[in-house]
Amino acid sequence: MKINAENVLKDMISLLTSYLNELSDISDTPGTQFAYGEKTAYTECLEILSTWDQAEENGLDFDIERRFPL
């Protein structure tokens, strides 16, 4: 099934936000570098998605760095 770009972006925002919520307690300490790298990558992806002109109306209506600090 194919969907349009807007729905893809909405799904990505939802999925990345969910992943970041799961990783909220991860910090850059020995033994957690891989998970911290995931957290960093997901945060960067959300920051890129936040440049979409409809990002706020589709779930990115918060300060990403404040909600998911690195």
C-alpha positions in Angstrom: 0.0 0.0 0.0 1.4 3.4 -0.9 0.7 6.5 1.1 1.4 10.2 0.4 4.4 12.1 1.7 2.3 13.9 4.4 1.3 10.6 5.9 4.8 9.3 5.8 6.1 12.4 7.7 3.3 12.1 10.3 4.2 8.4 10.8 7.9 9.3 11.1 7.2 12.0 13.7 5.1 9.5 15.7 7.6 6.7 15.5 10.6 8.8 16.3 8.8 10.4 19.3 7.9 7.0 20.6 11.5 5.7 20.3 12.8 8.8 22.1 10.3 8.4 24.9 11.6 4.8 25.3 15.2 6.1 25.4 14.5 9.1 27.7 16.6 7.7 30.6 19.7 7.0 28.4 22.7 9.1 28.9 26.2 9.1 27.4 27.8 6.7 29.9 29.9 3.6 29.5 27.8 0.7 28.4 25.0 2.8 26.9 26.9 4.4 23.9 24.9 2.5 21.3 21.5 3.5 22.8 22.8 7.1 23.3 23.8 7.1 19.6 20.2 6.0 18.7 18.8 8.8 20.9 21.0 11.4 19.2 20.1 10.2 15.7 16.4 10.2 16.4 16.6 13.6 17.9 18.5 14.9 14.8 15.8 13.4 12.6 13.0 15.1 14.5 14.9 18.4 14.2 15.0 18.0 10.4 11.3 17.1 10.4 10.6 20.2 12.4 11.5 22.3 9.3 8.4 20.9 7.5 5.9 23.8 7.2 3.2 21.6 8.8 5.3 20.1 11.6 3.6 21.9 14.4 0.1 20.8 13.3 1.3 17.2 13.0 2.8 16.6 16.4 6.0 18.6 16.6 4.6 21.5 18.6 7.2 21.3 21.3 10.9 22.2 21.9 12.7 19.0 20.8 15.9 19.8 22.7 14.0 20.6 25.9 11.8 17.5 25.7 14.6 15.1 24.6 17.8 16.6 26.1 21.1 15.0 25.0 
